[in-house]
Amino acid sequence: MLRVAVVGSGPSGVYTAQALLRQPGIRVHVLDRLPAPYGLVRYGVAPDHEKIKSLQNSLRAVLEDERVTFVGNVPVGGADGVGPARLAELYHAVVYCVGAAADRPLSVPGEDLPGSYSATRFVSWYSAHPDIAADDFALEARSAVVIGVGNVAVDVARILARGADELRATDVPRHALTALAGSRVREVCVAGRRGPSQARFTTKELRELGALPGARMLVDPAELALDPAYAGVPGAAPLPAAVRRNLDVLRAWSRPAAPPGPAPERRIALRFFLRPVELLERGGRVAGVRFARTAPDGSGGVRDTGVYEDVEAQLVLRAVGYRGVPLPGLPFDPARGTVPHRAGRVLRDGVPSAGEYVAGWIKRGPTGVIGSNRSCAKETVDSLIEDAPLLARRGAASDPLAVLRGWGLRPVEWDGWLSIERAEAALGRSLGRGPVKIHDWPGLLAAARGGSR
């Protein structure tokens, strides 16, 4: 019997476990720092995206397999966690699926001012991640700027502009719903340094912005016209269908027209060819963003034009990408933000390290969509299975959970997660809603053990 630990219960970790289950004679422990499974599907998907969130059902089927044990509330690495060397004592092999936990910084003056946050922190706040305090976002700003033109940027702009009543039917936590109900945000600007044809949002996400009740979309036709793809340069290669659809949506929004009915409560501006160079300060807080106007450089990039524009904002959210962080005890490539590997085998000083593997973003960087993790996991598991005869000769604990408890940890197993689910359903019923997420560590751990704080 080969005992394998998978560190991380998000899509990459669960797909790795699923690929392992296709082989006979393997038992899998899926470890997670949090007492709740599903990773970014639970804590990174907007509450109003029910279709994507339903992916939890397929992940759940894997975690409920009798050959899989979910082991939550077990930190790996760090001062309070179990290091890779100790994990290697418990399992024949360990696959690290720890994602890319850090946001890319803007690296501009003023980025650390109060009122400036990573978009991921905002997403974690309205997704009830227990590491984020309930009072992190009061939403007293009148104007917000979201820097970035990917799906995360569109998500946070949509949540800022969506009415709280429309989120009441979701599992959004009480503190976020209350803050959104009292939000003073009326202007949201989403800005990217390149043109609309290079934006990374999907057409579905884009159209959802335009469908928000009480919100008006604003797109400057002059900014669209700067993009050679939008302008239809003669002889240029045909655009991908997804880009054409995005441009069609933006084109429709750029046509000036007075919307029927009452004046919109909120306005969402999509801006292009703006590169942030400084966050402006007033009274010790962020007050706006200074952008450099850019233009196409003829080689697929952009150049500064020497023109600057200041956009008012009391809230700035950066959504310019993710980056992996070192896990103490594992090698790390700081330039790529990944663990060095060969076909998923962890490399130490260029040599494959017996029993250590990676999959997901910590392996390949923050690229692709959720489904991309399947092929990534398969490659890693293929390597592990190829190594199985050697791995079987390594030592492994007969009862790793007993050892973890002996080390002072208090793992939350699947029954504990089911207790959390029941507690969240009960909380929702008490509020006249469906299940509502528990947002704090004490509440989650008390629920996991079937009690209350």
N, C-alpha and C positions, 0 to 999 in steps of 0.2 A: 504493500500500500504506500503510495507516494503522497506525502503531505505537503500541500502548497499553500502559502499565504499570499493573498492578493491585498495590497495596501491601497485602499480607496474603493468606495462603493458607488461611485458615479458611473456613467455609461462605460468608460474605458475599463474600469475594474470589473463591472458585471459582465461585459462582453468577454473579458479575459476568462472569468470564471465559466462562462457558457462554453467557450472554446475548450477549456480543460475538461469539462464534463463529457465531451464527445469521446474522450479516451477512457478506457477501463482502468480500474485500480487507482483512482485519484480521489483524494478528499481535499476539499478547498475550504479554507477559512478566509472570509472577506472581512478585513480589518478596517475600521474607520475611527478617526478622532472624535467624530460626533456620535451621539447616541441614536441618530436617525440616518437611514440610508438614502441613496439616490443622488448625492452630490449636487451638481449644478441643476439637475432636473427639479430638485426640491428647492434649492436655494439660489438659482440663477435664472429661472424662467419666470417671466411676468405672470402675476396671478390671473390675468384675463386671457392667457394663452392656454386654454383648457386642452386643446388638441395635443400640444407638445407635452404638457404636463401629464397627459394620459400615458406617455411612455413609461411612467412608473409601473403600469400594469405588467408590461413585458419584463421589466427589470425585476419586479416582484416574483414573477414565475421562476426566474433563475435562483433568486435568493431563498425561495421556499423549497428548492430541491433537497432531498434528504441527504445528498452528498455535500451540501454546502452549509456552512455555519456562519451566520452574520455575527461579528464581534465588534460592537460599537463601544464608544467611550474608551478607546485605546489609542493614545497619541503615539506616533512613531517619530523618533528623532527629537532633538531639543532636550532641554534640561530635565523636563518631567516625563519624557517619552522613552519608549523602548528603541534603542539604537539598532541599526542594521546588524551589527556584530551579535547582539543578543538574540535578535529574531532568527539569525542563521543557526542558532543553537536549537531552535524549536521546530524548524521546518526543513524539509529537503530542498525546497526552493522558495524564493520570495519574489513576487512580481510587484514592482512599485508603479502604481497608477495614480500619482499624487497631483496631476494636473499642473496648471500654471497659475499660482495663487496670487501673484503680484500684478499690479497695473503698471503699464509703462508711464513714466512721468513725462510731463511737457518739457521739463528742464528750462523753465523761463522764470524771470524774477516775479515774485509775488505768488508763486504756486502754493505756498504753505499758509497763505492768509486764511483766517477764519472765513467760512463761506465757500471755500474751494475744496472740492472733494473728488475722489475717484468715482466714476459712475458705478463701479462694482460695489462700493460701500453703500451707495444709495439703493442699488438692487438688493443687496443683502439686508438692508434695513426694512424695505417693504416686503421682503421674503421671509422675515422673522429669523434670520441667522442669529444664533445665540451669542456670537462674538460682538454683535453690534448693539449698542444701547438703544433703548426705546426712544429716548429723547434726543437722538443724534440730529434729527432733521425737524425743525419747527415749521418750515415752509412759510416764513414771514417775508421772504423776498417778493418783490413785485415783478422783477425780470430775471430770467435764468438763461444762461448760455451753456449749451452742451457742445463740447468740442469733439468732433469725430462724426463720420457719416457711415457707420456700420449699423448692424441690427441692434446692438446694445444702446447706441446713441438714440435710435428711433424708439426703442422700448422706454427709456427713461423720459424722453420728451412726451411720449404718449401718456405715461402715468402722471406726469406733472400736469398735463392738460385734461385729463379725464376726470369726470365728476365722481365724487366718492360714492354716490348712490349706485353707480354702475359697477362698482367693485364690491358692493355689499354681499353679492351672491358668491364671491370667491373666498379663498382661505386666507386673504390678506389679514395680518394681525390687527388687533384693536388699535394699538398706538398709531400705526400707519394710516388706518382708515380715519381715525379722529383728526390726525394732522392734515390729511388730504381734504377732509371736509372743511377745515378752517383755512386752507391754503389761500394766500394772497397772490400767488403767481398768476399773472395775466399775459405776460409776454415770454415766449420761449424761442430762442434762436439756436438752431442747429447748424454748426459751421464746420466746413472741411477745407483743407489747404489746396485740394485739387478739384477737378471738374466733376460734373454729375455723371459722366460716363465712367468715372473711376471710383465712384462711391460703392461701398460694399453692402449696402442694405438690399434686401430682397423686395420685389414688387409688392408682395403680400403685406409685408411690414409697412411699406410706404403708404399703400392704400388705406391701411387702418388709421393712419394719422388723419387722412382726409375725411374719414367717416365719423370722427368724433363729434358728438352733438355739442353745439355751442362753441366750436372752434373754427377759425378761418385760416386756411393755408396761404402763405405768401412766398412767392418765388420771383426773383428779379430776372426778367427776360434778358437783360444785358449780361448777367453772369452766366446764364445758359449759353448765350451766343459766343462767349469766349472759348467754349469747349469745341475743338475741331470736330469731334465725333457728333456733337449736337448739331453743328453747323452743316454737316454733310460735305466734308472736303472731297472734291472730285478725285477719283482714283483710290480713295481710302478703302481698306478691307471692310467687308460687311460686319456690322456689329453683332455680337451675340444676342440672341432673342431676349434674354433677361435684361440686358442693358437697354435694348430698344423699348421694352415695356416700361422701364423706369423713366426713360426720357419722355415717353408719351404721357405719363402721369404728371411729370414736372411741367411739361409744355402746357397741359390743360390748366394747371394751377397758376401759371405765369400770365394767363390772359386776364386783364383787369375786368372785373365784373362785380357789381354790388350784390352780395348775397341776399336772397329774399328773407323776409321776416325780421325779427329784432336783431340789433347789433350783436355780434359774437362776444361771448364772455372772455374768450382767450384767443390769442393770435400766435401761430406757429410759423416762424420764418425759416426756410431752408436756404442757407447761404453757401456759396462756393468760392474758391480761389481766395481764401482768407487763412493766413498762417498766424497763430497766436505768438506774440513776441513778449508780452508782459501782462500780468494781472494787476489792475489798478487798485489803489487803496484809498479809502476814505474812512476816517474814524476808527482805524485799526482793523477794518474788515474789507473784504473784496468789494469793489464798487463797479468793476467793469473789466473788459478785456480789450487790450490794444492788439489789433491785427495788422499784419503787413499784407497788402494786396499783392497777390501773385498772378502770374499769367503762364500759359503753356510755353515750354522752352523748345518745342519742336522735336524733343527726343523722348517724349512720354512723361517727363517730369514737369516741374514748375520753377519759375524764377521770380525773385522779388522785383517789384516795379518801382520801389521807392515811395510808394503811396501808403499811408497808414489810415486806419479807421478805428475809432473807439466805439465799443458797443456796451451800453449800460447793463450791469448785472449785479445783483446782490447774492446770487447763487451761481457757481460755476462747477460743472461736472465734466470731467475729462473721460472720454471713452476712446482712447487711441491704441488700445490693444493690451494684451496680457503678456506676462513674462514668468517663466519658471523661477523658483527660488531654491537655493541649496538645501538639501536635507542632510543634516550633520551625519557623517559616517559614510555617505555616498560621494563618489567623484562628481564633479560638476563643471560644465563648460560655461563660464560667465558670458562669453561672447554670444552664444546661442541660447542661453537660458535653458539648457537641457542636460540630461545625464549622458555622457559619452556611451555609445553602444554600437554593437554590430548585430544587425537583425534582431534587436531586442536584448541581446546579451550585454550586461553592464561591463564596460571596459575599465580596468584599473591599470594605469600606466600602459595603455594600449593593448592589454591582454584580457581576454574574457575572464570574468570572476565567477567561479563555480557557484551555481545556485542563486545568482542575482540577475534579475531581468527588469525591464521597464516596458511600459505601454502607455499610449495616450499622449497628452501634450508634453509631459516631462520627457518623453522619448523623441517626439518629432517637432515640438514647438506648437504654439497655439494656432493651428491651421485646420481647415476642413470643418465639416458639420458633424452633428452627433453620430450619424451613420459611418463617418470616416473611421471611427474607433473600432469598427468590426474588423476591417482588413488589417488595421494596425495590431489589434489583439491577436489575430490569427497568425501573423508573422512571428510574433513573440512566442506564442504557444507552440508553433511548429519548431522553433529553436529549442524550447524547453523539452519537448517530447524527444527530439533528436538526442538531447543530453541525458535522457531519463536513466539509461543504464549506469552512468557515472553518478547521477544524483542519488540513485537508490542506495549507493554505498556510503553516502553521507549519513551522519547521525541525525535523529529527529526525536522530539519528545512524544511520548505516547499520548499525553494529555496536555497540549499547549495551554489551554485555558486555565488548568490548575496551576501551571507554572506562572502564568500572568497574574493570577490572584495571589500567589505566593510572593510576587514582587510588589504587592500593594495596590494593584489595579483592580477596578471593579467593572468588568466588562458588562455591557448591555447586549444580551442576545436577542434573537428574533421575538421571543415572547415579550421582552421588554419593549421592543418597538411596537408590537401590537397593543400594548398597554398605553403607549403614547398616542397611538391612533384613536383608541377609545376615549382618552382624556380630551383630545382635540375635538372629537365629535360631541362630547358632553359640553365642552366650552361653547361650541357653536350653538347647540340647542339652548343653552342658557341665555344666549344673545339673540335668539330668534333667527339664526343663520345656519348654514351648513357647517362642516368642520372648519375650525379656526386654529391656525398654528399657534403653538406655545413658543414664545420668543426668547426665553431665558434659560440658562443652564440649570439653575435650581428647579425650575418648573419641569423641564424635560426629564431630569434625573428622578425627581419625585414621581412623575407620571410613569416612568419606566419601571419603577419598583411598586407601582400600583397604589401609591399613596398621594398625599397632597402636602404642600409646604406648610 
